[in-house]
Every structure is written in C-alpha cells, then in structure tokens.
Amino acid sequence: MAGYADAAVVPDVVRWVESSGGPLIAIPEAVLPFWAGADGDETSSDYDRACEVDGDVGLLPVGDTRVLVLGDEPASTAYLPEHGVFVRWYAADSETELLSGVPAALDNAVWGPELSWRVPGPVVLLDAVWPGRSLPETDHARVELAPGHYGVSAARVSTGPETWLGLVRVRSQSDI
C-alpha cells in the first residue's frame, strides 16, 4: 500500500494508514503535541483511553478539543475528501475493488448515531499508540478540515460477497 511519503510524490494516491493492532485516531494538529500515545507515567495512557472507546467511533478530550477515535478494528484507513469519509478496509481483494464500491456503499449505508465534533482545523490520522511528537517517524495522513463543527457517524457495508468496508462520515454541521 502507498504510504505517506508516496502520496507526497504522487498527489492522487490514496494514503492508507495502518494500525499496529489498536485504534486509529484523527487528532487536530493544534493538540498533536499533547497526545502521549502509549507513553507516559499515568495509570491510563492516551492509547489506553482510545482502546476503551466502544463501537466504531468515539471522542476523547485532549487539550481544549477532542480526538476522533476510529475504534473496534485495527483496519487500514484512508480519508476520501471527495466523499467526506474515512474508509476502513475490512475485507477486499484489492484497493481498486474496495474503492470502486464506495459510492454504492454511501448510498446504502445505515448510519449509526451522530456525534458532534468541533475541530480547530486540519487533523492527522495516525495509530493511537504513537505520541504526537513522533509524527515524522510514523505512518500518518493529514486531513484538510476547515475549522468548525462536524457531525460524525459510522456504518459498515458489504459491497460484494467478500468485500466489507467501514465508513466514517464527517459532515460539516452547516450542511446538515
């Protein structure tokens, strides 16, 4: 799969972020230095807090904002700005097969409850285990979100007998 560095050279490459086994997070860049990941002297690290999120999505406080936790499964994940969704790769034979099913998946999705997420600007998608200060060394993707309030909801969709994907929709609440 293409990594972050590949996408910098080829702009149209979908940037997939991998997990080492735990949840992925979308964290506002403004509070990235405050995310300790699995590091820290506390009884419960930021990573532990992210692992405690039940379901497909949740929000955790960090600094004066919140981090979006993409929980439940450590699936490879990419953000598709043209659809305003994070796509989670649960099962598919190829990237082409998975991505070609996204429009139909969006049409057929049964969305879970919507969370309200305020972001101060762009966010970074990364494995929750990593501290924000180690970002240059980790697999990550920058997601351009304008400052504002967003509605976030998740769905799981099958687009074929052996193709399953997760969707995490991020919609500006001014569009809702």
C-alpha positions in Angstrom: 0.0 0.0 0.0 1.1 3.5 -0.6 2.5 5.3 2.4 2.5 9.0 3.4 5.8 9.6 1.6 4.4 8.1 -1.7 1.4 10.4 -1.6 3.7 13.4 -1.3 5.3 12.5 -4.7 2.0 11.3 -6.3 -0.9 13.6 -5.2 -3.7 11.3 -6.4 -2.5 8.3 -4.4 -4.9 7.2 -1.6 -3.0 7.5 1.7 -3.7 4.4 3.8 -2.7 4.5 7.4 -2.0 1.2 9.2 -2.5 0.2 12.8 -0.2 -1.9 14.9 -3.2 -3.5 16.5 -5.1 -0.8 18.2 -7.4 2.0 17.2 -6.6 4.8 14.8 -7.3 8.4 15.7 -7.9 11.7 13.8 -6.4 14.3 16.0 -6.5 18.1 15.4 -3.0 19.3 14.6 -3.4 22.0 17.2 -3.3 19.4 20.0 -1.0 16.9 18.4 1.9 17.6 20.8 -0.4 16.8 23.8 -1.2 13.3 22.6 1.1 10.9 24.5 0.1 7.7 22.8 1.2 4.7 24.8 3.9 6.8 26.6 3.6 8.5 29.9 3.7 7.9 33.6 0.0 7.9 34.1 -2.0 4.9 35.2 -4.0 5.2 31.9 -2.2 6.4 28.8 -3.9 8.2 25.9 -3.6 4.9 24.0 -5.4 3.1 26.8 -8.2 5.7 26.7 -8.6 5.2 23.0 -8.7 1.4 23.4 -11.6 1.9 25.8 -13.9 3.5 23.2 -16.8 1.2 22.4 -18.1 0.9 18.9 -16.9 2.2 15.6 -16.3 5.9 16.6 -15.9 7.9 19.8 -14.5 11.2 21.0 -11.8 11.8 23.7 -10.8 15.1 25.2 -7.3 16.3 24.5 -6.3 19.9 25.3 -9.3 22.2 24.5 -10.7 19.9 21.8 -11.4 16.3 21.1 -9.8 13.5 19.2 -11.9 11.2 16.9 -11.2 7.6 17.7 -11.8 5.1 14.9 -12.4 2.1 17.2 -13.3 -1.5 17.2 -11.0 -2.9 14.5 -7.4 -2.1 13.5 -8.3 -1.7 9.8 -6.2 0.2 7.3 -7.9 3.5 6.8 -7.9 6.4 4.3 -9.7 9.7 4.1 -11.5 10.4 0.8 -12.1 14.1 0.7 -14.4 13.9 -2.4 -16.8 11.9 -0.3 -16.1 13.4 3.2 -15.4 9.9 4.7 -12.8 7.8 6.3 -12.9 4.4 4.6 -11.8 1.4 6.6 -10.6 -1.7 4.8 -12.2 -4.7 6.5 -12.1 -7.2 3.5 -11.4 -6.9 -0.2 -9.1 -8.5 -2.7 -7.7 -5.2 -3.9 -7.7 -1.5 -3.3 -9.5 -0.9 -6.6 -12.3 -3.3 -5.6 -12.7 -1.6 -2.3 -12.6 1.9 -3.6 -14.9 1.3 -6.5 -17.6 0.2 -4.1 -17.6 3.4 -2.0 -20.3 5.3 -3.9 -22.7 2.4 -3.7 -21.7 1.9 0.0 -22.5 5.6 0.7 -25.9 5.2 -0.9 -26.8 2.0 1.0 -25.2 2.8 4.4 -27.2 2.6 7.6 -25.5 5.2 9.7 -25.1 4.9 13.4 -25.8 7.7 15.9 -24.1 11.0 15.0 -21.5 12.6 17.2 -20.8 16.3 17.3 -17.1 17.1 16.8 -15.6 20.6 16.8 -12.2 20.9 15.1 -10.0 23.9 15.0 -8.6 23.0 11.6 -6.7 20.2 9.9 -6.4 16.8 11.6 -3.9 14.0 11.4 -4.9 10.3 11.0 -2.5 8.0 12.9 -2.2 5.0 15.1 -3.3 5.8 18.6 -0.2 4.1 20.1 2.2 6.8 18.7 2.9 10.0 20.6 2.1 13.2 18.6 5.7 14.3 18.9 7.0 11.3 17.0 4.8 12.1 14.0 7.6 12.4 11.4 8.6 8.8 12.1 5.1 7.3 12.0 2.6 6.2 9.3 0.1 9.1 9.1 -2.0 11.2 6.8 -3.0 14.9 7.1 -6.7 15.5 6.5 -7.7 19.1 5.5 -10.8 20.0 7.6 -11.9 23.6 7.9 -12.4 24.9 11.4 -15.9 24.2 12.5 -18.5 21.8 13.9 -18.9 18.4 12.2 -21.4 15.5 12.5 -19.6 12.2 12.6 -21.3 8.8 12.1 -20.2 5.3 11.1 -21.6 2.5 9.0 -20.4 -1.0 8.0 -21.3 -2.0 4.4 -20.8 -5.1 2.2 -20.3 -4.2 -1.4 -19.8 -7.8 -2.6 -19.7 -11.3 -1.3 -16.1 -10.8 0.0 -15.9 -7.1 0.2 -16.6 -5.3 3.5 -15.7 -1.7 4.4 -16.3 0.7 7.2 -17.3 4.3 6.6 -16.9 7.2 9.0 -18.7 10.2 7.6 -17.5 13.7 8.5 -20.1 16.3 7.5 -20.0 20.0 8.3 -22.9 20.7 10.5 -23.7 23.7 8.4 -24.5 21.2 5.6 -26.8 19.1 7.8 
